[in-house]
């Protein structure tokens, strides 16, 4: 079947990507022998006492938090509190909170710059967000209001503190909740100083401090001036970072409490006043503030972010999952004793064939219900719970180590290209392109669709020919290296291997630099 010819090929622009930024999702803590001995001693003597005293103080916070909101209706809590409740309870919680962090080893909070008033900057944005200790930034900010998950209300003590704070609550499972949060943020930010400041961690999740994650637009929707707040932990050993991959909660808490002294630097940058364009475009506003904060920190501003529960990194012009689920699918199939190359995946190119879980099991000859459910969950389902068998065909081909990259990209094109009435016989449109990238690389579909539109600008059609598709993936040195690494799960490299996705994100594989980068 001929679906692309050399005559259809319009060369794509080469990737103009600077050297990859550090991977912000991984924190590796290397201890020398002397440091291990020191932490064993201090962890045995100092950490238990500190943690015990800190938990006692945490529970002492509860009466003050409860007293501030006791007897008030939900309607009354929709307005800022005043009078004795504000004075007594606020100062009590502020003092006990400082004592709590002091007991955990944070003996010094060094403040630089000057915090703006609520009239000058109704919103504070703090970064980098690297640890669960970051709420310490609330202390020099005089306990501003925060945004938190609604589920945290049910957590003992924490729920009481959120009610005390009159926090803005969002449910990640309710789209209507997100709209209400946007409206509430706008209402408070435009109250003319009636409400205290609202503090955001615009990255939305923790990183390792080596780069700023992409800022979410929530803090910038109101279009009001914001004050950037920088958080640094200038300690000789970084025990505080709590990244996606690295030490867990208990280890971070134990190591930090074992430090004789931990220091926090909080720096208030000048208030950022948005331009008319930024006021209308929260994403533009967020990106520009991110760049200002990254420059002040001396670290890169990246497009890396969490999409769902998976971290997404940027390599070249692609957004890809740090650890693609394709590898997990391969592990499941191998554990079930299935060889991807031995499965009959005959399917008609360009036409979808929807199958249910039972048909999926029969086609792959899987008998273990758990393996079937796990493998089936990898693929995107429609409203009826069916998956496109073309997705299965491509995934199995990618897992078959005997298929070369050129043959694999040709198969992907033939499966998802659409027949055209005019011009080239078949072109790969945005839906097929985004499906291939999401399936093989874990790329978010919106990012893949944007990339497709950018690639199509180089040609006369609203789709990619086979030559253009292969040119992008196979002839670009960065993308070819990434593509081959992701599609060889049987030879999964470790994070420091030169060909691994993590190494690409860390800059271990050096990308060509261009003038002006």
Residue pairs with C-beta under 8 A, 6 or more apart in sequence:
1 349
1 414
2 425
3 349
3 413
3 414
3 417
3 425
3 426
3 466
4 413
4 417
4 424
4 426
4 465
4 466
4 467
4 469
5 424
5 465
5 466
5 467
6 467
8 423
8 424
8 465
8 466
8 467
8 468
9 465
9 467
9 468
9 471
10 458
10 459
10 460
10 465
10 468
11 458
11 468
11 471
12 455
12 458
12 468
12 471
12 472
13 458
14 476
15 316
15 317
15 476
15 478
15 479
15 511
16 514
16 517
17 315
17 316
17 317
17 478
17 511
18 511
18 513
18 514
18 517
19 507
19 510
19 511
19 513
19 517
20 314
20 315
20 504
20 505
20 506
20 507
20 509
20 511
21 210
21 211
21 300
21 302
21 304
21 314
21 505
21 507
22 208
22 210
22 211
22 299
22 300
22 505
22 506
22 507
23 208
23 210
23 211
23 304
23 313
23 322
23 502
23 505
23 506
24 207
24 208
24 209
24 210
24 211
24 212
24 213
24 243
24 302
24 304
25 207
25 208
25 243
25 244
25 245
25 304
25 311
25 313
25 322
26 208
26 243
26 244
26 245
26 246
26 495
26 502
27 208
27 238
27 241
27 242
27 243
27 245
27 246
27 247
28 246
29 237
29 238
29 239
29 241
29 246
29 247
29 255
31 39
31 237
35 237
38 258
39 255
39 258
42 258
42 259
42 260
43 254
43 255
43 257
43 258
46 257
46 258
46 260
47 254
47 257
47 258
50 103
50 104
50 105
50 257
51 104
51 253
51 254
51 257
53 103
54 100
54 103
54 104
54 257
57 96
57 99
57 100
57 103
58 100
58 157
59 157
60 96
61 93
61 96
61 97
61 100
61 157
61 160
61 161
62 157
62 160
62 161
64 88
64 89
64 92
64 93
64 96
64 164
65 89
65 93
65 157
65 160
65 161
65 163
65 164
66 160
66 164
67 85
67 88
67 89
68 81
68 85
68 86
68 89
68 90
68 93
68 164
69 77
69 163
69 164
72 81
77 163
77 166
80 166
80 194
80 195
80 196
81 166
89 164
90 143
93 143
93 161
93 164
94 139
94 142
94 143
97 138
97 139
97 143
98 139
101 109
101 133
101 136
101 139
104 133
104 256
104 257
104 262
105 256
105 257
105 258
105 259
105 260
105 261
105 262
106 133
106 136
106 262
106 263
106 264
107 261
107 262
107 263
108 261
108 263
108 264
109 136
109 139
109 140
109 264
109 266
110 263
110 264
110 265
110 266
111 140
111 266
111 267
111 268
112 265
112 266
112 267
112 268
113 267
113 268
113 269
113 270
114 268
115 140
115 141
115 142
115 227
115 268
116 227
116 268
116 271
117 193
118 193
118 195
118 196
118 197
119 192
119 193
120 225
120 227
120 271
121 197
121 224
121 225
121 226
121 227
121 271
122 188
122 189
122 190
122 191
122 193
122 195
122 197
122 198
122 222
122 224
122 225
122 226
123 185
123 189
123 197
123 198
123 199
123 200
123 219
123 220
123 222
123 224
123 225
123 226
123 227
124 141
124 144
124 197
124 198
124 199
124 200
124 226
124 227
124 229
125 199
125 200
125 201
125 202
125 215
125 219
125 226
125 227
125 228
125 229
125 289
125 293
126 134
126 137
126 199
126 200
126 201
126 228
126 229
126 230
126 231
127 201
127 202
127 203
127 212
127 215
127 228
127 229
127 230
127 231
127 290
127 293
127 297
128 203
128 207
128 209
128 212
128 213
128 231
128 297
128 299
129 201
129 203
129 204
129 205
129 206
129 207
129 213
129 231
130 206
130 207
130 208
130 209
130 231
130 233
130 240
130 241
130 242
130 243
131 206
131 233
131 240
131 241
131 242
131 252
132 206
132 242
132 249
132 252
133 240
133 256
133 264
134 201
134 206
134 231
136 264
137 199
137 229
137 231
137 264
137 266
138 144
138 146
138 199
140 266
141 197
141 199
141 229
142 196
143 165
143 196
144 196
144 197
144 198
144 199
145 165
145 166
145 167
145 168
145 188
145 195
145 196
145 197
145 198
145 199
146 162
146 165
146 167
146 168
146 198
146 199
146 200
147 167
147 168
147 169
147 170
147 181
147 185
147 198
147 200
147 218
148 162
148 167
148 168
148 169
148 170
149 169
149 170
149 171
149 172
150 169
150 170
150 171
150 177
151 171
152 158
152 159
152 162
153 159
153 162
153 163
153 169
162 169
168 181
168 184
168 185
168 188
168 198
169 177
169 181
170 177
170 178
170 181
171 177
171 178
181 218
182 218
182 221
185 198
185 218
185 219
185 221
185 222
186 221
186 222
188 195
188 198
189 195
189 198
189 222
189 224
190 222
190 224
198 219
199 229
200 218
200 219
202 215
202 216
202 218
202 219
202 220
202 286
202 289
202 290
203 212
203 213
203 214
203 215
203 216
203 305
204 213
204 216
204 305
204 306
205 213
205 244
205 306
206 241
206 242
206 243
206 244
207 213
207 241
207 243
207 304
208 241
208 243
208 246
209 233
209 238
209 241
209 299
210 299
211 294
211 299
211 300
211 301
211 302
211 304
212 290
212 293
212 294
212 297
212 299
212 300
212 301
212 302
213 302
213 304
213 305
213 306
214 290
214 302
214 303
214 304
214 305
215 286
215 287
215 289
215 290
216 286
216 305
217 282
217 283
217 285
217 286
218 282
219 226
219 286
220 226
220 274
220 278
220 282
220 285
220 286
220 289
221 282
223 274
223 278
223 279
223 280
223 282
223 285
224 274
225 271
225 272
225 273
225 274
226 271
226 272
226 274
226 289
227 268
227 269
227 270
227 271
227 272
228 268
228 269
228 272
228 289
228 292
228 293
228 296
229 266
229 267
229 268
229 269
230 265
230 266
230 267
230 269
230 293
230 296
230 297
231 264
231 265
231 266
232 264
232 265
232 267
232 297
233 240
233 262
233 263
233 264
233 265
234 263
234 265
235 259
235 262
235 263
237 259
239 247
239 252
239 255
239 256
239 258
239 259
239 262
240 252
240 256
240 262
241 247
241 252
242 248
242 249
242 252
244 306
244 311
244 322
247 255
256 262
267 296
269 292
269 293
269 296
272 288
272 289
272 292
274 285
277 284
278 284
278 285
278 288
279 285
287 301
290 301
291 301
293 301
294 300
294 301
295 301
302 314
303 314
303 319
304 311
304 312
304 313
304 314
304 505
305 311
305 312
306 312
307 321
307 444
310 321
310 322
310 323
310 325
310 442
311 321
311 322
312 319
312 320
312 321
312 322
312 442
312 443
312 444
312 447
313 319
313 320
313 321
313 322
313 501
313 505
314 320
314 505
315 478
315 479
315 482
315 501
315 504
315 505
316 476
316 478
316 479
316 482
316 511
317 451
317 454
317 479
318 437
318 441
318 443
318 451
318 479
318 482
319 443
319 444
319 447
319 448
319 451
320 441
320 442
320 443
320 482
320 486
320 501
321 441
321 442
321 443
322 501
322 502
322 505
323 501
324 440
324 441
324 442
324 486
324 501
325 378
325 442
326 378
326 395
326 398
326 399
326 439
326 440
326 442
326 486
326 487
326 489
327 489
327 492
328 378
329 375
329 378
329 395
329 399
330 340
330 399
330 489
330 490
331 489
332 371
332 374
332 375
333 340
333 364
333 371
333 375
333 399
334 490
335 371
336 366
336 368
336 371
336 375
338 364
338 365
338 366
340 396
340 397
340 399
340 400
341 396
341 400
341 401
341 402
341 403
343 363
343 364
343 365
343 396
344 363
345 363
345 389
345 392
345 393
345 396
345 397
347 353
347 389
347 390
347 393
347 415
349 414
349 415
349 417
350 414
350 415
350 416
350 417
350 418
350 419
350 426
352 388
352 389
352 390
353 388
353 389
353 390
354 382
354 384
354 386
354 387
354 388
354 389
355 363
355 386
355 387
355 389
355 392
356 385
356 386
357 372
357 373
357 376
357 385
360 366
360 372
360 375
360 376
360 387
360 392
361 367
361 372
361 376
363 389
363 392
364 372
364 375
364 392
366 372
366 375
376 387
378 395
379 387
379 388
379 391
379 392
379 395
379 439
380 387
380 388
380 391
380 438
381 387
390 415
390 416
391 435
391 439
393 411
393 415
394 411
394 412
394 415
394 436
394 439
394 440
395 439
395 440
397 403
397 408
397 411
398 408
398 440
398 487
399 487
399 489
399 490
401 488
401 490
403 411
405 473
405 474
405 480
405 483
405 484
405 487
406 470
406 474
408 487
409 469
409 470
409 473
409 474
410 466
410 470
412 436
412 440
412 469
413 426
413 428
413 466
413 469
413 470
414 426
415 432
416 428
416 431
416 432
416 433
416 435
416 436
417 426
417 427
417 428
417 429
417 432
417 463
417 466
418 426
418 427
418 428
418 429
418 432
418 463
419 425
419 426
420 426
420 427
420 461
420 463
423 460
423 461
424 461
424 463
424 465
426 466
427 461
427 462
427 463
427 464
427 465
428 436
428 463
428 464
428 465
428 466
428 469
429 452
429 462
429 463
430 448
430 449
430 452
430 453
433 448
433 449
433 451
433 452
433 464
433 469
434 443
434 445
434 448
434 449
434 452
435 445
437 443
437 448
437 451
438 444
438 445
438 448
440 483
440 486
440 487
441 482
441 483
441 486
452 464
455 464
455 468
455 472
456 462
456 463
456 464
458 468
459 465
459 468
464 472
472 479
473 479
473 480
473 483
474 480
474 483
477 511
477 512
478 504
478 509
478 511
481 499
481 504
481 509
482 501
482 504
484 499
485 493
485 499
485 500
485 501
485 504
486 501
493 499
493 500
493 503
494 500
495 502
495 503
495 506
496 502
496 503
496 508
497 503
498 508
498 509
499 509
500 508
503 509
